[in-house]
Amino acid sequence: MSIIKPKVTAALALLAASVLALSGCGGGSSPGGEQPEGPKTVRLALTQDVETLLPMDSNVNDNIAVLDVIYDGLVRYRPETTEPYNYIASEISSPDNTVWTITIKDGFTFHNGEPVDAEAFARAWNYAAYGPNAVENNYFFERIKGYEEMQGEYEEDDEGNVTVTKEPTTKELSGVEVVDPSTLKVTLNAPFVGFSTMLGYTGFFPVAKACIDDVKACAVKPIGNGPFQVEEWEQGVKLTADRWADYKGEETPNYDRIEWTEYSGSSSWPDFQAGDLDTGAPPPAEWQSANNDPELTARKVERPGAGLTYLGFPLYKGAPWNNIEFRKAISMAIDRKTIIEQVLPGQAVPADSWVVPGGVPGGEAGTCEWCTFDPDAAKAALAKAGGWPEGKKLTISLGQNETQEQYFRAIGDQIKLNLGIEYELDPTPDFFARRGARDFDGAFRNNWFPDYPLNENYLAPVYASGDAKKGNTNFGYYNADFEKLIAEGDQSKSVEEAVAKYAEAEKVLAQDFPTVPLSFALAVTFHSDRVENVVLDPFSGATKLRLLKYVG
């Protein structure tokens, strides 16, 4: 997979404390939590400054959680196992893993009455793949034939305005063919055994023609095809959605209305305590008291998460970043266990691999040899690397978030304590744009959770590039053996064979050690007594709203 553009991915936009899973529903048993008579309403929190609800442009936890009940995709994932199963698709097949035939069930429509047919998926994928549309999920379509011809050259400013300097040669993927209303034929550039596994991701959702005709309006009030439809979105304040009476799908919640309130960071916790939200999790400072409250812990749900937080380096800027001994020194100087206990108690565990063990097929513990806290070995590695320039501070860049800053300040303190390297945090509001533009002079925070259940998704989108000279966009990493093993995995005859090849690629990554794994997420949420069957998403840790039951 070739990631050459500075695109934000779902994982990269996750906060370090995304494990808090601040998606939730109507009030609790606390004072003030009684709901008035009327529609069965669940009340949730949005905490990530959501900017759009256009599926092909939505790739952070909160967008995805909302769109999961507004739209239906070809495939959905079982929360217990992450296994994909057909939903809008009745069959997805391929004789060679290159040419795929997708058969779409009859009878599904969008909220405006348009049919959810092969054309609905083709128009959505073509819009997403067209470079100058500058949507965040563009790169998901690079495996499909004709993608490169749709990119051209363009620049996007901080306001989202796009200037095209070289027009693409086409506006449609040559590898996407509408055979008939119920049949979509997709031709890839090369075999990829995991293609059908990808198709439950938000970026592959269909869109109505009316949505493409007015994309700006659709981004605020989407025309979906799921069990709920957006009533109103007052951006930055509140988002409401009502049950769609004409929904034909099987996965329909038993409540009538969802109200999301937008918050900053973990500031929704007081409202959960007051009974105004149905799920939430406390900020780190209140974690211990919440977990010592028997009434709260009786309504606590947790599961291992799939999120990985890790430290990256600008390898493309040369020394000391491209010196593996320096990177080893940084890693072994960090006491992950102590930091988590102090800053993220009960919400993370120390990471020792690049693929979360047990989270997706192929995840294996212990692939990181230098993730064990060892200050003496860290000092020796730093000396071998030539030391650190006297009087210079190590800059650690990250997004602007209180919990992130606490977490990485603790990491910086460990580096200072165990290696004598002074540091400074660089919280920046345009973190992702700066990272994609290679604008960092020091280490920087990264986060990833998979968009589909395959160990390849932790590896290829993050580290592959196909460019031996420049390496991948974010780090400048390149290894021909790594790329070869990813390609061999893609071309395997079965998913099981592919998973084994991707695991070999992770071992190559482990030897090169381009980034430092820090922590794996633990998904945790508390819920009110007005809801039950609280199931957490195996990828993001958010509450699965289709499974949530309102009991009043």
WOCOR-V381210 format. One record per helix or strand of 3 or more residues. SS is the DSSP state (a for helix, b for strand). FROM is the first residue (numbers start at 0). LEN is the number of residues. If there is no record, write none. Layout:
BEGIN
((SS & FROM & LEN) (SS & FROM & LEN))
END
This chain:
BEGIN
((a & 9 & 4) (a & 17 & 3) (b & 40 & 6) (a & 54 & 3) (a & 60 & 10) (b & 74 & 3) (b & 83 & 3) (b & 88 & 6) (b & 98 & 6) (a & 117 & 12) (a & 130 & 3) (a & 137 & 4) (a & 147 & 3) (b & 152 & 4) (b & 161 & 5) (b & 175 & 5) (b & 182 & 6) (a & 194 & 4) (a & 201 & 3) (a & 208 & 5) (a & 214 & 6) (b & 227 & 7) (b & 237 & 6) (b & 256 & 6) (a & 268 & 5) (a & 283 & 8) (a & 293 & 4) (b & 299 & 13) (a & 314 & 3) (a & 323 & 9) (a & 335 & 8) (b & 347 & 3) (a & 374 & 10) (b & 393 & 5) (a & 401 & 18) (b & 422 & 5) (a & 430 & 6) (b & 442 & 6) (a & 455 & 8) (a & 479 & 11) (a & 494 & 18) (b & 515 & 12))
END
